Amino acid sequence: MKCPFCNADDTSVVDSRVSEEGNKIRRRRRCLTCQKRFTTYETIELRLPQVVKHGGNRAEFDRNKLLTGFMRALHKRPVPTEYVDAAIDRIVQKYLSLGEREVTSRSIGENVMQELYKLDKVAYIRFASVYKSFQDVDDFRDAIKEVQTPQIESTKE
């Protein structure tokens, strides 16, 4: 590690501590040339896969785009922010654990729909109407029947 003060290559670690969350290491270093001290942080670098769009273009995986999609679907719906964050974390974690270099935007959309289905049925239908490009009232009717079917089956038991 180069010294930020004199650019010397020789530095030594004086102290190391793990953060309270356990996901970061703080290191106090000392330059062997100018004797000044500085702090560095070591974190894990996880790479999310590239997103392959419908037209074949590629883009970086963007957690903020997921959040925007959720917030649009959940506009004026009674779903706590913590639930939305947890749903996004599950989606991100799924793609991190797959270890794939690329994922399709369709796959991401399907995962968003699954999470919205669990969170709020109205938000699910809102998202599905855009995602699946509903063309007429029948498409909405089918989606509503899809949402209502599990409720009817659980009532029969």
KOLMAR-803556 format. One record per residue: residue in three letters; z negated, y negated, x negated of N, C-alpha, C in turn. Coordinates in nm, 3 decimals. Layout:
% residues N
<residu: ALA nw: Z nv: Y nu: X caw: Z cav: Y cau: X cw: Z cv: Y cu: X>
...
***
This chain:
% residues 157
<residu: MET nw: 0.000 nv: 0.118 nu: -0.086 caw: 0.000 cav: 0.000 cau: 0.000 cw: 0.000 cv: -0.122 cu: -0.090>
<residu: LYS nw: 0.095 nv: -0.213 nu: -0.066 caw: 0.103 cav: -0.336 cau: -0.145 cw: -0.003 cv: -0.436 cu: -0.101>
<residu: CYS nw: -0.054 nv: -0.510 nu: -0.197 caw: -0.150 cav: -0.615 cau: -0.168 cw: -0.078 cv: -0.732 cu: -0.101>
<residu: PRO nw: -0.130 nv: -0.781 nu: 0.012 caw: -0.064 cav: -0.893 cau: 0.081 cw: -0.081 cv: -1.027 cu: 0.006>
<residu: PHE nw: -0.170 nv: -1.032 nu: -0.092 caw: -0.197 cav: -1.155 cau: -0.164 cw: -0.112 cv: -1.169 cu: -0.291>
<residu: CYS nw: -0.106 nv: -1.060 nu: -0.370 caw: -0.034 cav: -1.069 cau: -0.498 cw: 0.083 cv: -0.971 cu: -0.509>
<residu: ASN nw: 0.106 nv: -0.891 nu: -0.407 caw: 0.214 cav: -0.792 cau: -0.402 cw: 0.202 cv: -0.678 cu: -0.503>
<residu: ALA nw: 0.084 nv: -0.660 nu: -0.558 caw: 0.063 cav: -0.550 cau: -0.652 cw: 0.066 cv: -0.418 cu: -0.576>
<residu: ASP nw: 0.112 nv: -0.313 nu: -0.643 caw: 0.122 cav: -0.181 cau: -0.580 cw: -0.010 cv: -0.104 cu: -0.581>
<residu: ASP nw: -0.099 nv: -0.141 nu: -0.670 caw: -0.223 cav: -0.066 cau: -0.686 cw: -0.335 cv: -0.122 cu: -0.600>
<residu: THR nw: -0.370 nv: -0.047 nu: -0.494 caw: -0.485 cav: -0.082 cau: -0.411 cw: -0.567 cv: 0.045 cu: -0.390>
<residu: SER nw: -0.693 nv: 0.028 nu: -0.362 caw: -0.777 cav: 0.144 cau: -0.337 cw: -0.849 cv: 0.126 cu: -0.203>
<residu: VAL nw: -0.879 nv: 0.238 nu: -0.140 caw: -0.951 cav: 0.236 cau: -0.014 cw: -1.100 cv: 0.228 cu: -0.043>
<residu: VAL nw: -1.167 nv: 0.126 nu: 0.012 caw: -1.310 cav: 0.105 cau: -0.009 cw: -1.390 cv: 0.172 cu: 0.102>
<residu: ASP nw: -1.337 nv: 0.165 nu: 0.227 caw: -1.410 cav: 0.218 cau: 0.342 cw: -1.309 cv: 0.259 cu: 0.449>
<residu: SER nw: -1.336 nv: 0.368 nu: 0.522 caw: -1.253 cav: 0.414 cau: 0.634 cw: -1.342 cv: 0.440 cu: 0.753>
<residu: ARG nw: -1.297 nv: 0.396 nu: 0.871 caw: -1.371 cav: 0.421 cau: 0.994 cw: -1.275 cv: 0.453 cu: 1.107>
<residu: VAL nw: -1.315 nv: 0.547 nu: 1.191 caw: -1.236 cav: 0.583 cau: 1.309 cw: -1.277 cv: 0.488 cu: 1.421>
<residu: SER nw: -1.179 nv: 0.440 nu: 1.499 caw: -1.209 cav: 0.350 cau: 1.611 cw: -1.290 cv: 0.422 cu: 1.717>
<residu: GLU nw: -1.351 nv: 0.345 nu: 1.806 caw: -1.431 cav: 0.405 cau: 1.914 cw: -1.349 cv: 0.497 cu: 2.001>
<residu: GLU nw: -1.222 nv: 0.460 nu: 2.025 caw: -1.135 cav: 0.544 cau: 2.109 cw: -1.092 cv: 0.670 cu: 2.036>
<residu: GLY nw: -1.100 nv: 0.669 nu: 1.903 caw: -1.062 cav: 0.786 cau: 1.825 cw: -0.914 cv: 0.796 cu: 1.796>
<residu: ASN nw: -0.837 nv: 0.691 nu: 1.825 caw: -0.693 cav: 0.698 cau: 1.805 cw: -0.642 cv: 0.607 cu: 1.694>
<residu: LYS nw: -0.734 nv: 0.551 nu: 1.617 caw: -0.697 cav: 0.457 cau: 1.512 cw: -0.796 cv: 0.468 cu: 1.397>
<residu: ILE nw: -0.748 nv: 0.451 nu: 1.274 caw: -0.837 cav: 0.448 cau: 1.157 cw: -0.826 cv: 0.311 cu: 1.092>
<residu: ARG nw: -0.941 nv: 0.248 nu: 1.072 caw: -0.949 cav: 0.118 cau: 1.006 cw: -0.985 cv: 0.143 cu: 0.860>
<residu: ARG nw: -0.906 nv: 0.087 nu: 0.769 caw: -0.933 cav: 0.105 cau: 0.627 cw: -0.952 cv: -0.031 cu: 0.560>
<residu: ARG nw: -1.061 nv: -0.044 nu: 0.485 caw: -1.083 cav: -0.162 cau: 0.401 cw: -1.027 cv: -0.127 cu: 0.264>
<residu: ARG nw: -0.942 nv: -0.211 nu: 0.214 caw: -0.877 cav: -0.187 cau: 0.085 cw: -0.910 cv: -0.300 cu: -0.011>
<residu: ARG nw: -0.900 nv: -0.267 nu: -0.139 caw: -0.921 cav: -0.366 cau: -0.245 cw: -0.806 cv: -0.356 cu: -0.342>
<residu: CYS nw: -0.751 nv: -0.473 nu: -0.376 caw: -0.643 cav: -0.479 cau: -0.474 cw: -0.702 cv: -0.462 cu: -0.613>
<residu: LEU nw: -0.645 nv: -0.372 nu: -0.692 caw: -0.696 cav: -0.348 cau: -0.827 cw: -0.650 cv: -0.457 cu: -0.925>
<residu: THR nw: -0.554 nv: -0.538 nu: -0.885 caw: -0.506 cav: -0.646 cau: -0.971 cw: -0.582 cv: -0.776 cu: -0.947>
<residu: CYS nw: -0.583 nv: -0.825 nu: -0.820 caw: -0.646 cav: -0.955 cau: -0.791 cw: -0.787 cv: -0.941 cu: -0.732>
<residu: GLN nw: -0.829 nv: -0.819 nu: -0.704 caw: -0.963 cav: -0.788 cau: -0.652 cw: -0.988 cv: -0.836 cu: -0.508>
<residu: LYS nw: -0.889 nv: -0.888 nu: -0.439 caw: -0.908 cav: -0.931 cau: -0.301 cw: -0.909 cv: -0.810 cu: -0.209>
<residu: ARG nw: -0.976 nv: -0.828 nu: -0.095 caw: -0.988 cav: -0.720 cau: 0.003 cw: -0.906 cv: -0.752 cu: 0.128>
<residu: PHE nw: -0.858 nv: -0.648 nu: 0.192 caw: -0.784 cav: -0.663 cau: 0.318 cw: -0.801 cv: -0.536 cu: 0.400>
<residu: THR nw: -0.767 nv: -0.547 nu: 0.528 caw: -0.785 cav: -0.436 cau: 0.622 cw: -0.650 cv: -0.385 cu: 0.669>
<residu: THR nw: -0.638 nv: -0.254 nu: 0.679 caw: -0.519 cav: -0.193 cau: 0.738 cw: -0.564 cv: -0.101 cu: 0.850>
<residu: TYR nw: -0.472 nv: -0.072 nu: 0.942 caw: -0.499 cav: 0.019 cau: 1.052 cw: -0.394 cv: 0.128 cu: 1.052>
<residu: GLU nw: -0.439 nv: 0.249 nu: 1.071 caw: -0.350 cav: 0.364 cau: 1.075 cw: -0.351 cv: 0.420 cu: 1.216>
<residu: THR nw: -0.233 nv: 0.432 nu: 1.277 caw: -0.221 cav: 0.488 cau: 1.412 cw: -0.111 cv: 0.593 cu: 1.414>
<residu: ILE nw: -0.115 nv: 0.675 nu: 1.514 caw: -0.011 cav: 0.775 cau: 1.534 cw: 0.111 cv: 0.707 cu: 1.593>
<residu: GLU nw: 0.226 nv: 0.739 nu: 1.540 caw: 0.349 cav: 0.684 cau: 1.596 cw: 0.420 cv: 0.796 cu: 1.673>
<residu: LEU nw: 0.421 nv: 0.780 nu: 1.803 caw: 0.489 cav: 0.877 cau: 1.889 cw: 0.619 cv: 0.814 cu: 1.938>
<residu: ARG nw: 0.726 nv: 0.889 nu: 1.925 caw: 0.854 cav: 0.837 cau: 1.968 cw: 0.893 cv: 0.897 cu: 2.102>
<residu: LEU nw: 0.913 nv: 0.809 nu: 2.197 caw: 0.963 cav: 0.854 cau: 2.326 cw: 1.113 cv: 0.878 cu: 2.313>
<residu: PRO nw: 1.167 nv: 0.966 nu: 2.395 caw: 1.311 cav: 0.996 cau: 2.383 cw: 1.399 cv: 0.880 cu: 2.429>
<residu: GLN nw: 1.522 nv: 0.883 nu: 2.386 caw: 1.623 cav: 0.789 cau: 2.434 cw: 1.658 cv: 0.828 cu: 2.578>
<residu: VAL nw: 1.690 nv: 0.727 nu: 2.658 caw: 1.728 cav: 0.752 cau: 2.797 cw: 1.880 cv: 0.746 cu: 2.806>
<residu: VAL nw: 1.939 nv: 0.853 nu: 2.858 caw: 2.083 cav: 0.858 cau: 2.877 cw: 2.110 cv: 0.816 cu: 3.021>
<residu: LYS nw: 2.180 nv: 0.703 nu: 3.037 caw: 2.207 cav: 0.647 cau: 3.170 cw: 2.323 cv: 0.722 cu: 3.235>
<residu: HIS nw: 2.348 nv: 0.689 nu: 3.362 caw: 2.454 cav: 0.756 cau: 3.439 cw: 2.590 cv: 0.745 cu: 3.372>
<residu: GLY nw: 2.622 nv: 0.630 nu: 3.316 caw: 2.751 cav: 0.608 cau: 3.254 cw: 2.760 cv: 0.659 cu: 3.112>
<residu: GLY nw: 2.653 nv: 0.720 nu: 3.060 caw: 2.654 cav: 0.772 cau: 2.924 cw: 2.593 cv: 0.678 cu: 2.821>
<residu: ASN nw: 2.563 nv: 0.555 nu: 2.862 caw: 2.497 cav: 0.462 cau: 2.770 cw: 2.357 cv: 0.510 cu: 2.740>
<residu: ARG nw: 2.307 nv: 0.470 nu: 2.624 caw: 2.170 cav: 0.507 cau: 2.586 cw: 2.084 cv: 0.383 cu: 2.575>
<residu: ALA nw: 1.957 nv: 0.400 nu: 2.608 caw: 1.862 cav: 0.289 cau: 2.599 cw: 1.727 cv: 0.345 cu: 2.555>
<residu: GLU nw: 1.642 nv: 0.257 nu: 2.505 caw: 1.507 cav: 0.296 cau: 2.468 cw: 1.427 cv: 0.329 cu: 2.595>
<residu: PHE nw: 1.339 nv: 0.425 nu: 2.586 caw: 1.248 cav: 0.455 cau: 2.696 cw: 1.155 cv: 0.335 cu: 2.711>
<residu: ASP nw: 1.147 nv: 0.280 nu: 2.830 caw: 1.072 cav: 0.157 cau: 2.851 cw: 0.967 cv: 0.176 cu: 2.960>
<residu: ARG nw: 0.843 nv: 0.182 nu: 2.920 caw: 0.732 cav: 0.199 cau: 3.013 cw: 0.728 cv: 0.086 cu: 3.116>
<residu: ASN nw: 0.767 nv: -0.035 nu: 3.073 caw: 0.766 cav: -0.149 cau: 3.165 cw: 0.867 cv: -0.133 cu: 3.278>
<residu: LYS nw: 0.978 nv: -0.065 nu: 3.250 caw: 1.076 cav: -0.039 cau: 3.358 cw: 1.016 cv: 0.056 cu: 3.460>
<residu: LEU nw: 0.939 nv: 0.154 nu: 3.413 caw: 0.871 cav: 0.244 cau: 3.506 cw: 0.775 cv: 0.165 cu: 3.593>
<residu: LEU nw: 0.698 nv: 0.078 nu: 3.530 caw: 0.601 cav: -0.003 cau: 3.604 cw: 0.671 cv: -0.090 cu: 3.708>
<residu: THR nw: 0.783 nv: -0.151 nu: 3.670 caw: 0.859 cav: -0.235 cau: 3.763 cw: 0.906 cv: -0.154 cu: 3.883>
<residu: GLY nw: 0.957 nv: -0.033 nu: 3.859 caw: 1.001 cav: 0.053 cau: 3.968 cw: 0.887 cv: 0.090 cu: 4.062>
<residu: PHE nw: 0.774 nv: 0.125 nu: 4.004 caw: 0.657 cav: 0.156 cau: 4.086 cw: 0.613 cv: 0.035 cu: 4.167>
<residu: MET nw: 0.606 nv: -0.081 nu: 4.103 caw: 0.556 cav: -0.200 cau: 4.172 cw: 0.650 cv: -0.243 cu: 4.285>
<residu: ARG nw: 0.779 nv: -0.229 nu: 4.266 caw: 0.873 cav: -0.262 cau: 4.374 cw: 0.855 cv: -0.167 cu: 4.492>
<residu: ALA nw: 0.842 nv: -0.040 nu: 4.463 caw: 0.825 cav: 0.058 cau: 4.571 cw: 0.690 cv: 0.042 cu: 4.640>
<residu: LEU nw: 0.589 nv: 0.002 nu: 4.564 caw: 0.454 cav: -0.008 cau: 4.618 cw: 0.417 cv: -0.148 cu: 4.667>
<residu: HIS nw: 0.516 nv: -0.238 nu: 4.674 caw: 0.489 cav: -0.375 cau: 4.715 cw: 0.417 cv: -0.379 cu: 4.850>
<residu: LYS nw: 0.302 nv: -0.445 nu: 4.851 caw: 0.217 cav: -0.459 cau: 4.970 cw: 0.168 cv: -0.325 cu: 5.026>
<residu: ARG nw: 0.154 nv: -0.226 nu: 4.938 caw: 0.098 cav: -0.097 cau: 4.979 cw: -0.042 cv: -0.084 cu: 4.920>
<residu: PRO nw: -0.132 nv: -0.015 nu: 4.988 caw: -0.272 cav: -0.007 cau: 4.943 cw: -0.296 cv: 0.100 cu: 4.836>
<residu: VAL nw: -0.231 nv: 0.086 nu: 4.721 caw: -0.249 cav: 0.182 cau: 4.613 cw: -0.311 cv: 0.110 cu: 4.494>
<residu: PRO nw: -0.428 nv: 0.156 nu: 4.447 caw: -0.494 cav: 0.091 cau: 4.334 cw: -0.410 cv: 0.097 cu: 4.205>
<residu: THR nw: -0.421 nv: -0.007 nu: 4.127 caw: -0.348 cav: -0.017 cau: 4.000 cw: -0.379 cv: 0.100 cu: 3.908>
<residu: GLU nw: -0.504 nv: 0.147 nu: 3.910 caw: -0.542 cav: 0.259 cau: 3.823 cw: -0.459 cv: 0.383 cu: 3.856>
<residu: TYR nw: -0.429 nv: 0.405 nu: 3.983 caw: -0.349 cav: 0.521 cau: 4.022 cw: -0.206 cv: 0.508 cu: 3.971>
<residu: VAL nw: -0.153 nv: 0.386 nu: 3.976 caw: -0.017 cav: 0.361 cau: 3.926 cw: -0.014 cv: 0.385 cu: 3.775>
<residu: ASP nw: -0.112 nv: 0.330 nu: 3.704 caw: -0.118 cav: 0.350 cau: 3.559 cw: -0.129 cv: 0.498 cu: 3.524>
<residu: ALA nw: -0.210 nv: 0.571 nu: 3.598 caw: -0.227 cav: 0.715 cau: 3.573 cw: -0.095 cv: 0.790 cu: 3.597>
<residu: ALA nw: -0.023 nv: 0.752 nu: 3.701 caw: 0.106 cav: 0.816 cau: 3.731 cw: 0.206 cv: 0.790 cu: 3.619>
<residu: ILE nw: 0.210 nv: 0.666 nu: 3.572 caw: 0.301 cav: 0.632 cau: 3.462 cw: 0.260 cv: 0.706 cu: 3.336>
<residu: ASP nw: 0.130 nv: 0.714 nu: 3.310 caw: 0.082 cav: 0.789 cau: 3.193 cw: 0.125 cv: 0.935 cu: 3.200>
<residu: ARG nw: 0.120 nv: 0.995 nu: 3.320 caw: 0.162 cav: 1.136 cau: 3.335 cw: 0.310 cv: 1.152 cu: 3.303>
<residu: ILE nw: 0.391 nv: 1.057 nu: 3.350 caw: 0.535 cav: 1.065 cau: 3.322 cw: 0.561 cv: 1.050 cu: 3.173>
<residu: VAL nw: 0.500 nv: 0.950 nu: 3.111 caw: 0.520 cav: 0.927 cau: 2.967 cw: 0.472 cv: 1.049 cu: 2.888>
<residu: GLN nw: 0.356 nv: 1.101 nu: 2.923 caw: 0.301 cav: 1.217 cau: 2.853 cw: 0.392 cv: 1.338 cu: 2.866>
<residu: LYS nw: 0.452 nv: 1.354 nu: 2.982 caw: 0.543 cav: 1.466 cau: 3.003 cw: 0.659 cv: 1.460 cu: 2.904>
<residu: TYR nw: 0.717 nv: 1.341 nu: 2.889 caw: 0.832 cav: 1.327 cau: 2.799 cw: 0.791 cv: 1.333 cu: 2.653>
<residu: LEU nw: 0.671 nv: 1.289 nu: 2.621 caw: 0.622 cav: 1.304 cau: 2.483 cw: 0.602 cv: 1.451 cu: 2.450>
<residu: SER nw: 0.545 nv: 1.526 nu: 2.543 caw: 0.515 cav: 1.667 cau: 2.517 cw: 0.641 cv: 1.753 cu: 2.512>
<residu: LEU nw: 0.748 nv: 1.709 nu: 2.579 caw: 0.873 cav: 1.786 cau: 2.573 cw: 0.931 cv: 1.787 cu: 2.433>
<residu: GLY nw: 0.913 nv: 1.677 nu: 2.361 caw: 0.965 cav: 1.668 cau: 2.225 cw: 1.116 cv: 1.653 cu: 2.219>
<residu: GLU nw: 1.179 nv: 1.621 nu: 2.330 caw: 1.323 cav: 1.605 cau: 2.334 cw: 1.362 cv: 1.469 cu: 2.274>
<residu: ARG nw: 1.482 nv: 1.461 nu: 2.220 caw: 1.530 cav: 1.333 cau: 2.165 cw: 1.595 cv: 1.247 cu: 2.272>
<residu: GLU nw: 1.642 nv: 1.312 nu: 2.379 caw: 1.709 cav: 1.239 cau: 2.488 cw: 1.666 cv: 1.298 cu: 2.622>
<residu: VAL nw: 1.657 nv: 1.209 nu: 2.722 caw: 1.633 cav: 1.252 cau: 2.860 cw: 1.727 cv: 1.171 cu: 2.949>
<residu: THR nw: 1.759 nv: 1.225 nu: 3.064 caw: 1.849 cav: 1.153 cau: 3.154 cw: 1.768 cv: 1.059 cu: 3.243>
<residu: SER nw: 1.832 nv: 0.951 nu: 3.282 caw: 1.767 cav: 0.858 cau: 3.375 cw: 1.741 cv: 0.928 cu: 3.508>
<residu: ARG nw: 1.825 nv: 1.025 nu: 3.542 caw: 1.806 cav: 1.102 cau: 3.665 cw: 1.674 cv: 1.179 cu: 3.659>
<residu: SER nw: 1.645 nv: 1.239 nu: 3.547 caw: 1.520 cav: 1.313 cau: 3.530 cw: 1.400 cv: 1.221 cu: 3.546>
<residu: ILE nw: 1.409 nv: 1.103 nu: 3.488 caw: 1.299 cav: 1.006 cau: 3.500 cw: 1.283 cv: 0.965 cu: 3.646>
<residu: GLY nw: 1.394 nv: 0.938 nu: 3.714 caw: 1.389 cav: 0.900 cau: 3.856 cw: 1.325 cv: 1.008 cu: 3.941>
<residu: GLU nw: 1.356 nv: 1.134 nu: 3.912 caw: 1.297 cav: 1.245 cau: 3.987 cw: 1.145 cv: 1.250 cu: 3.965>
<residu: ASN nw: 1.103 nv: 1.225 nu: 3.843 caw: 0.959 cav: 1.223 cau: 3.814 cw: 0.888 cv: 1.107 cu: 3.883>
<residu: VAL nw: 0.953 nv: 0.993 nu: 3.888 caw: 0.897 cav: 0.878 cau: 3.958 cw: 0.882 cv: 0.912 cu: 4.106>
<residu: MET nw: 0.984 nv: 0.975 nu: 4.164 caw: 0.976 cav: 1.012 cau: 4.306 cw: 0.862 cv: 1.111 cu: 4.331>
<residu: GLN nw: 0.843 nv: 1.206 nu: 4.241 caw: 0.733 cav: 1.302 cau: 4.259 cw: 0.597 cv: 1.231 cu: 4.257>
<residu: GLU nw: 0.582 nv: 1.137 nu: 4.165 caw: 0.454 cav: 1.064 cau: 4.156 cw: 0.435 cv: 0.974 cu: 4.278>
<residu: LEU nw: 0.540 nv: 0.907 nu: 4.323 caw: 0.529 cav: 0.821 cau: 4.441 cw: 0.498 cv: 0.903 cu: 4.566>
<residu: TYR nw: 0.554 nv: 1.022 nu: 4.574 caw: 0.528 cav: 1.110 cau: 4.688 cw: 0.378 cv: 1.138 cu: 4.699>
<residu: LYS nw: 0.314 nv: 1.158 nu: 4.582 caw: 0.169 cav: 1.185 cau: 4.581 cw: 0.088 cv: 1.059 cu: 4.614>
<residu: LEU nw: 0.139 nv: 0.943 nu: 4.572 caw: 0.064 cav: 0.818 cau: 4.589 cw: 0.075 cv: 0.757 cu: 4.728>
<residu: ASP nw: 0.200 nv: 0.748 nu: 4.779 caw: 0.222 cav: 0.674 cau: 4.903 cw: 0.359 cv: 0.712 cu: 4.959>
<residu: LYS nw: 0.360 nv: 0.765 nu: 5.080 caw: 0.485 cav: 0.813 cau: 5.140 cw: 0.583 cv: 0.700 cu: 5.169>
<residu: VAL nw: 0.532 nv: 0.583 nu: 5.209 caw: 0.622 cav: 0.470 cau: 5.236 cw: 0.690 cv: 0.426 cu: 5.106>
<residu: ALA nw: 0.613 nv: 0.418 nu: 5.000 caw: 0.670 cav: 0.380 cau: 4.870 cw: 0.772 cv: 0.484 cu: 4.824>
<residu: TYR nw: 0.742 nv: 0.610 nu: 4.849 caw: 0.836 cav: 0.717 cau: 4.815 cw: 0.970 cv: 0.695 cu: 4.886>
<residu: ILE nw: 0.965 nv: 0.666 nu: 5.016 caw: 1.089 cav: 0.646 cau: 5.092 cw: 1.162 cv: 0.520 cu: 5.043>
<residu: ARG nw: 1.089 nv: 0.415 nu: 5.013 caw: 1.152 cav: 0.293 cau: 4.959 cw: 1.228 cv: 0.325 cu: 4.830>
<residu: PHE nw: 1.160 nv: 0.395 nu: 4.739 caw: 1.222 cav: 0.427 cau: 4.612 cw: 1.341 cv: 0.520 cu: 4.632>
<residu: ALA nw: 1.322 nv: 0.623 nu: 4.716 caw: 1.428 cav: 0.720 cau: 4.741 cw: 1.551 cv: 0.654 cu: 4.802>
<residu: SER nw: 1.529 nv: 0.553 nu: 4.888 caw: 1.643 cav: 0.487 cau: 4.953 cw: 1.733 cv: 0.418 cu: 4.852>
<residu: VAL nw: 1.674 nv: 0.364 nu: 4.747 caw: 1.754 cav: 0.300 cau: 4.641 cw: 1.806 cv: 0.406 cu: 4.545>
<residu: TYR nw: 1.717 nv: 0.494 nu: 4.502 caw: 1.751 cav: 0.594 cau: 4.402 cw: 1.862 cv: 0.688 cu: 4.450>
<residu: LYS nw: 1.852 nv: 0.729 nu: 4.577 caw: 1.951 cav: 0.822 cau: 4.633 cw: 2.064 cv: 0.750 cu: 4.706>
<residu: SER nw: 2.064 nv: 0.619 nu: 4.701 caw: 2.169 cav: 0.537 cau: 4.763 cw: 2.191 cv: 0.572 cu: 4.910>
<residu: PHE nw: 2.086 nv: 0.559 nu: 4.990 caw: 2.099 cav: 0.587 cau: 5.132 cw: 2.211 cv: 0.501 cu: 5.191>
<residu: GLN nw: 2.294 nv: 0.564 nu: 5.273 caw: 2.409 cav: 0.495 cau: 5.330 cw: 2.389 cv: 0.457 cu: 5.477>
<residu: ASP nw: 2.308 nv: 0.534 nu: 5.549 caw: 2.290 cav: 0.505 cau: 5.690 cw: 2.150 cv: 0.550 cu: 5.736>
<residu: VAL nw: 2.125 nv: 0.531 nu: 5.865 caw: 1.995 cav: 0.562 cau: 5.923 cw: 1.963 cv: 0.711 cu: 5.911>
<residu: ASP nw: 2.063 nv: 0.795 nu: 5.917 caw: 2.040 cav: 0.940 cau: 5.906 cw: 1.975 cv: 0.976 cu: 5.773>
<residu: ASP nw: 2.012 nv: 0.908 nu: 5.667 caw: 1.951 cav: 0.934 cau: 5.536 cw: 1.802 cv: 0.902 cu: 5.540>
<residu: PHE nw: 1.766 nv: 0.791 nu: 5.604 caw: 1.626 cav: 0.755 cau: 5.618 cw: 1.553 cv: 0.858 cu: 5.705>
<residu: ARG nw: 1.617 nv: 0.899 nu: 5.813 caw: 1.557 cav: 0.997 cau: 5.904 cw: 1.528 cv: 1.127 cu: 5.830>
<residu: ASP nw: 1.622 nv: 1.171 nu: 5.747 caw: 1.601 cav: 1.295 cau: 5.669 cw: 1.485 cv: 1.280 cu: 5.573>
<residu: ALA nw: 1.475 nv: 1.165 nu: 5.508 caw: 1.365 cav: 1.141 cau: 5.413 cw: 1.231 cv: 1.139 cu: 5.485>
<residu: ILE nw: 1.228 nv: 1.079 nu: 5.602 caw: 1.104 cav: 1.074 cau: 5.679 cw: 1.063 cv: 1.214 cu: 5.724>
<residu: LYS nw: 1.161 nv: 1.294 nu: 5.767 caw: 1.131 cav: 1.433 cau: 5.805 cw: 1.076 cv: 1.510 cu: 5.685>
<residu: GLU nw: 1.134 nv: 1.486 nu: 5.568 caw: 1.089 cav: 1.552 cau: 5.445 cw: 0.942 cv: 1.518 cu: 5.416>
<residu: VAL nw: 0.906 nv: 1.394 nu: 5.439 caw: 0.769 cav: 1.349 cau: 5.414 cw: 0.673 cv: 1.404 cu: 5.520>
<residu: GLN nw: 0.718 nv: 1.413 nu: 5.643 caw: 0.631 cav: 1.459 cau: 5.752 cw: 0.613 cv: 1.609 cu: 5.754>
<residu: THR nw: 0.708 nv: 1.686 nu: 5.706 caw: 0.704 cav: 1.831 cau: 5.712 cw: 0.577 cv: 1.890 cu: 5.652>
<residu: PRO nw: 0.537 nv: 1.853 nu: 5.531 caw: 0.412 cav: 1.912 cau: 5.477 cw: 0.290 cv: 1.882 cu: 5.562>
<residu: GLN nw: 0.285 nv: 1.764 nu: 5.626 caw: 0.171 cav: 1.730 cau: 5.710 cw: 0.166 cv: 1.821 cu: 5.831>
<residu: ILE nw: 0.279 nv: 1.850 nu: 5.890 caw: 0.285 cav: 1.936 cau: 6.007 cw: 0.243 cv: 2.078 cu: 5.970>
<residu: GLU nw: 0.290 nv: 2.128 nu: 5.855 caw: 0.256 cav: 2.263 cau: 5.812 cw: 0.106 cv: 2.276 cu: 5.784>
<residu: SER nw: 0.047 nv: 2.174 nu: 5.723 caw: -0.096 cav: 2.183 cau: 5.692 cw: -0.181 cv: 2.175 cu: 5.819>
<residu: THR nw: -0.128 nv: 2.113 nu: 5.925 caw: -0.200 cav: 2.105 cau: 6.052 cw: -0.202 cv: 2.241 cu: 6.121>
<residu: LYS nw: -0.095 nv: 2.319 nu: 6.105 caw: -0.085 cav: 2.449 cau: 6.170 cw: -0.183 cv: 2.550 cu: 6.113>
<residu: GLU nw: -0.223 nv: 2.534 nu: 5.989 caw: -0.310 cav: 2.632 cau: 5.924 cw: -0.444 cv: 2.630 cu: 5.977>
***
